[in-house]
Amino acid sequence: GNANLVEITLSPDCPVAGQRVGDQTWPTDTALVAIVRGARVITPSADDPLVAGDELLFVTAPDQEPALQRMLGHL
């Protein structure tokens, strides 16, 4: 397939930090597949919080990566 695995670490000033996974509208063809928090790997559910310092792993279409980066304050 034509997909990228993208890892983004949430900064304290990230717009989604402190919100729930289920409250987000990720870009089209983008899936949050894991949250790495310290030594834990979390399979995300809608109720999981997004915490500054979390490493988020996404699978996304290459053309959606810039939108994802912008959403998370990385562009």
N, C-alpha and C positions, 0 to 999 in steps of 0.2 A: 504494500500500500504506500501511499504518499502521505506520510505523517511524520511530525517531529516530536521528540521527547524534549520537553522544556523544563528546566529547574529554575525556580525563582524563590529567593529568600525574601520574606516580608520584612520590610523596614518598619520602624516605629511610626513613621509618618505615612505609611501606605494607606490609601483610601479604604481598603477593605479590612484592615486590622481592627479587631474587636467585633467584627460582624460574624454571622453564621454562614456556613457554606451554602445553605439553602436559600439565603437571601440574595445570592449573587446570580446575575445573568451573564454567564461566560460567553465569549464570542462563539459564533457558529462553528460547528465541527471542532469543538474544544471540550476535553474531558479532564477534570481533576481526578487523578488516579491514586495519589498518595500524599499524605502530609507526614513529614519527618519532623518530629518535635523532640529535641534532645536525642536520646537513644531509642525512642519509640517510633515505630512506623504505624501510621493510622490509615486504615481504609476509610475514606471520608464518607460521612453521612450528612444529611441536611442539617442536623442539629449541632454538628461539630463547630466550635469557634475557630476563627482564623486569628492566630496570635502572632504578634511581632516576633521575628526570629524563626518562625516556621519555615521549613523548606517545602515548597509546593511542587509536585511533579505533575505535569500536564502532558497529554497527548493532544496535538493540535495539527490542523492542516497548515502547511507552510505559509499560506497567504493570510492566515489568521494570527500568526505569532506577533506581528506588530500591534494589533488591536489588544491582544492579551498583555503585552508589555506596557502599553499605555494605560490600560485599566488598573494595573498594579503599580503604576507610578515609576516605571523603569525606562520610559522614553520621554 
